[in-house]
Amino acid sequence: MSLAILILNWNRAEDTIHCVRSVQAWRQPEDHIWVIDNNSAPEDRAKLRQVLQDEVIFIFSPANLGFAGGNNLGLQAALATEHDTVLLLNNDATVDGTAVTKLLTLLQTHPHLGMVGPELWDGEQMLSAGGGDIGLTLGTHHQEPLANSEMREVAYIPGTCIFIRTAVLQQVGLLDEDYFFGGEVADLCARVRQAGFGAAVLGGTRAQHQVERSAGQRHQLHIYYVLRNRFLYVQKFHASQRLRLFLYWSLISGHIWLEALLQRNWPRARAAVLACWDGWHGRFGGQNARVTRGKIR
């Protein structure tokens, strides 16, 4: 199965270069690597061009479109080619060739699967073996390692490292850009399930995700999008329980707001309040500048 590998960059050229190098160790001649830059600083873009100019296909976005919008630029380009499968791979993550082969074989031998992924680890710490319904609970990651070659069908596969059939994308569409960051892959997995396909994680395959490498970038915004996007997901996939779940997520937001106040963490408290307000009022898409008072765009 020919593979289109999409790696999104936002002001992390060193991480992206390291990620590309790791992919080059196992990619096949028919595979292609796209690096999508989400309107990084000029010096970051220049570094990418200087080091990777002859090794990848670049897409330079004129604006920060978030995880969903940035990856959609790559998905649109990949769907215009003859690749059978797309790999979304975070630039702070790596996956080895043996795992890639096993996961592509799983897709080949299980036609009902629309997408597959490995277990996610940070060193020897288990991060995720797929996840549950993000509209119903905050902590959705399954964190029990699977047996070798055990397949588990899950509600969603983290977008850190996910293999998706291009035929399925052509049927259900791309990532919903209203999420901007967080929840868009869970949304895609839900739409894939509605179309009659499954999503599965394969035991014995691992991707390493160095969470601390992006923690500084994510700290101010992560809680806002995690909370706000629950409202969007509920609106789309749990419409019959909308009021109850909106109240539930309001209580979660209020709890996080109170904790942040007690810790004098004013940016986190502000993010929790805005997340709840925007969720109720349907204010979605990118809100970086508003949430951080212009510090991050």
Summary of the structure (lengths in Angstrom):
residues: 297
radius of gyration: 18.6
end to end distance: 37.7
largest distance: 55.5
contacts: 1028
relative contact order: 0.13
helix: 46%
strand: 21%
